[in-house]
Amino acid sequence: MPALSDGAVALRLPFDGEGVRRWLAARLVRGVEELAGGAYRRTLGLPGGAAVIALELGPGRARAEVRTADPSDHAAALGSCRVLIDADADPAVPGAVLAGDPALAPRVAANPGLRVPGTVDPAETAVRAVLGQHVSLAAARTFAGRLVAACGARPAEPDGALTHLFPGADRIAEADLRCVGVPRARERALRELTSRLADGTLRLDPGGDAAAAREALLAVPGIGPWTAEYIALRALGDRDAFPAGDAGLQRGARALGLPANRAGLGAHAERWRPWRAYAAHHLWTAGA
């Protein structure tokens, strides 16, 4: 697999690269992702074959190494890097809105370069969101690792610990999922979600109609408001998405003296529109 690029990623500053790296590191899926030598690395499935991206992230800087089987996939791999680290955001715009709330103003001042990590694959993120329902991050990682081991394809040239591609929706929909270890109801939700993604009944298009996507997600048995909102935030790139029922958000709200229940937090968050996703990350950091 030839090395096609290794260079700085153009960014709007400030940029909290360390925060993005911590976020990614907390969610690594065995076989697909790793943190090696301080760099975040993962596999990608692209039209020309398997690829590997490596991101070195720090305060005000990001460097990407992209290796693809087909040179024509180079631009897509770099684009995935940019989406993953929210490279094109102008942090001053959400920051100006959020700093208008006295509860968030100190957080914005302390971290003006905060980013909302995105995804390299909306379907993968949706699957991982379902696996993460009602469990800890560690348990979600375990379930995702089992899913990868059970039905993830192996690249022709594994790269150290990066031994698999995250399985596509079609493979998951047809797989025996009992080895993943999730409750049967969640297994059924996962199968229904991936079946609809595979046949096109459900589309998760970043920048598309987020309201329609939410409605379609909520129509999947086993997917509720938290999951749909989290997928909108992470996979659809909806910067106003806000899963008010999230336990981590509620911990952060409590730490900042804000209402810490779904209804109260949701009502307070109205003042953060249209940048509630950035507010969510400030809250998650406050509650960590």
N, C-alpha and C positions, 0 to 999 in steps of 0.2 A: 504494500500500500504506500504510494509515494507521498512524501511530505510536500504539500503544495503551498503552504504559507506559514509564516511565523512573524507576526508583527503587531504593532500597537493597534488597538481598537479606538477609532475616533469616538469621543465622548463629549457630552455637554457637562461641564463642571459646575459645581462640585459633584463628586461621585463617591458614594460609600461602597467601594469595592469589597472592603472587609465584611460589611454587613451582608452583601450578596453571597460571599463565599461561606459565611457562617450558615446562612439559610440553606444553601445547597448541601453543605456538609452534614447538616442535621437530618437530611432526607435521602442519603445515598442508598441506592439499591444494588445489592451485591451482583456482580457479573456485568452490570450495565454502567455503573458509575464508581468512581473512586476519588479520593484525595491523595495525591502522590507528590511529595516534594513541595507541598503548599499549593499545588495546582489542582483545580477541579477538572477531571477527565471523564468522558463518557462516549459511548457508541451512539451512532445514528444509522438509521436505515434510510438510504437515499435511492433515487431511481437507478443510479449506476452501480449500486452495491453498498457495502458497509463503509462507514466513515468513523473517524475518531476526532473529537475536538478536545483541546486542552486550553483552559483559561487560567491565567495568572491574574489575580485580582488584588488590588490594594487601594489605599487612599488616592483618589484622583487618577487611577490608572487601570487599564485592562490590556492584557496581551493575549492574543489567540494563536494557537497552532492548530491548523486544520489539515487532516490527512484523509484523502478520499481515494476510492478505487478508480473512479472515473473523473478526469479533470472537469467535465461539464457540471459536476455536482459542487464545485468549489464555491460558487456564489451562494447556493442554497445553504451550505454548511456555515459560511460566514454570517448569513442572515439569521440562522438559528442562534448563533452566538449572541448577536445583537438583541434579539427578542428575549433570550434567556436572561440577560443582565439588564434589560430595560435601558439600553445604551442611548436610545434616541429621545428619552424624556428630557424635558426642561424642568429641573427640580424647582426653579424659582416660581413657576406658575402654581402648582399645588401648594407649595410652601406659603405663598402669599395668602391663600385662602385659609389654610389650616392655622397659620399664626394668628389669625383673627380671633381664635378661641383661646382664652387665657389658660385653659387646661392643657392645650397642646403646644402653645407658644414656646415654652422652654424646651420641649422635645424637638421642635423644628429648628430652633436656634442651635441646639447641640448637634443636630445631624441634618444640615441643610441639603446634603447630597443623597438622602435616602432614596432607594429604588424599590420597585415592585417586581421581583423576579417573575419571568414569564415561563414559557415552555418551548421545547423543541418539537413537541407533538401533542396537539390538543386531545387526541384520543387516549394517549398514554396518561395524560394528566387526569382525564375523567376516570379512567380505570383506577388510578392510584387514589383518587378522592373516595371512590366507593370502598376500596380496601381499607381506607383510613377512618371509616365511619365508626364512631364510638370507641376508638382504641387509641393508645398512645402512639407517638411517632415511632418508637422502637418496634411496636407490634406491627404497624403499617409497613415498615421496612421489611420485617420478616415475611409478612404475607406476600409483598411484592417480589422479594427474592425467590420465594417458592414458586410463584407464578412464572417468573423468568426461567428458572431451572426446568420447569415442567414443559413449557411450550415456546420459549424464546429461541429463535434461530441462532446458530453459531456462525460468526464470520469465518470466511475462508482462512483468514490470518488473525487469530486471537492476539490481543495486545496485552500481555501480562495478565492482570486481574480482570481486564475487560474481555470477557469470554462470550458474551451473548448480546443480542439485540433485544430490546423490549418487544414482546410479541404484539403483533397487530391485532386489531379487533376481530378479524376473521378467524385467526388462529385461536384466540381466547374463546370465541363463541362456540367453537367445535370441540374444545378440549375438555378432558375430565378434570374438573376443578376441585375434586375432593381433597387432593393433596395440599391445597393452599391453606386449609385449616380454618376458613372463615365460617360463621354460622350459615346454615342452609338458606336462610332468607337473603343473606348478602350474596351468597353464591348465585341465587336466582336473579338478583338485581344485576349482578355482574354479567351474567349470560344475556339477560334482556338488553342491557345497555350496549354490549358489544355486538349483538345481533342487529340492533337498529343502526349502529354506526357502520357496520359492514355492508348492510343493504341500502344505506343512504336515507333511511327513514329519519334518522337523526343526523344533523350536520352541525359541526362545531367549527365555524369559520371565524377566525380572528378578524375583528373589524366588521363583522356582519351584523345581522339583526339580533342583538343580545336578548331582547325581550322574547322573541320567537324561540330562541335557543333555550332560554329558561323554561318556557312553557313546555317545550318538547322534553326537556330533562325531567320536569316534574310529572310528566305523563308516564315515565318509566317506573313501574312498581319497585319500591324500595329506595327511591331517590326523593329526598325531602328538601326543604328550603335551604338547610345548611350546605348540602352537597351541591345543589344547583348554583348557589351563590358563590361557593368556593371555586367551582369550575368556571363560572363567568369571570371571576377575578383572575385566575391563573391561566386558563386555556383560551378564553375569548378576548383577553386584553381589555376587559371592561374596567376602566379606572374609577368607576363609581360603584363597583360591586362592594358589598359589605355584609358578610355573614354574621349578623348581630348575635346569633345564638352560639357562636364559637366560644368554648370555655377559655381559650387563651386570650381572646379579645376581652372577655369579661374580667379576667384577672388583671389585665392591663388597665381597663377602665376603673376598676376598684383602686388600683395603685395611684391613679391620677385623680381620685375623688369624683369620678363620674358615675352615673347610674350603671349598675353591674348586672342588670337583668335584660333579657332580650328586648322587651318593649321599651324600657327606659333608655337603653343605649341606642336603640334604633331611632327613637324620637330625637335624642340629642344629636345623633349623627347627621340629621337633616341639614344642619348648618355647615357640614363639611362637603356638601355636593358642589361640583361634580367630581370630587377627588377623594371619595371615601376609601378607596383601596389604599391610598397612601396613608390616610389616617389609621387604617387597620394595621399597617405595618408599624406605625409608631406605637400603637397599643400593644401589639404582640411583643415589641421590644421592651416596653415598660413592664409587661407581665412576665418576662422571661426570668 
